[in-house]
């Protein structure tokens, strides 16, 4: 269960980062709605991260949480914001994913 909470917390981190990107592209009421989405995802992400760290080691949980957020945010950037997907970017993204999986396998939980 703590790993599931941590995974969802990481996805919520992607959500609040994506809201920041969309907020940058808009103005007025639409930007305010994206800001509200940012705070909702931020709150949910932090709450779930806190719950996961009640069982998982903080170092592992935080590294996995930021890794999920980083990978997800790069993917959202490529797909939604049309950022480049060159060889080296995809290569290092793949090594990051491998590192996250490795942390899961060497964790005691």
HELIX and SHEET records of a PDB file:
HELIX    1   1 UNK A    2  UNK A   25  1                                  24    
HELIX    2   2 UNK A   28  UNK A   52  1                                  25    
HELIX    3   3 UNK A   58  UNK A   79  1                                  22    
HELIX    4   4 UNK A   87  UNK A  106  1                                  20    
END                                                                             
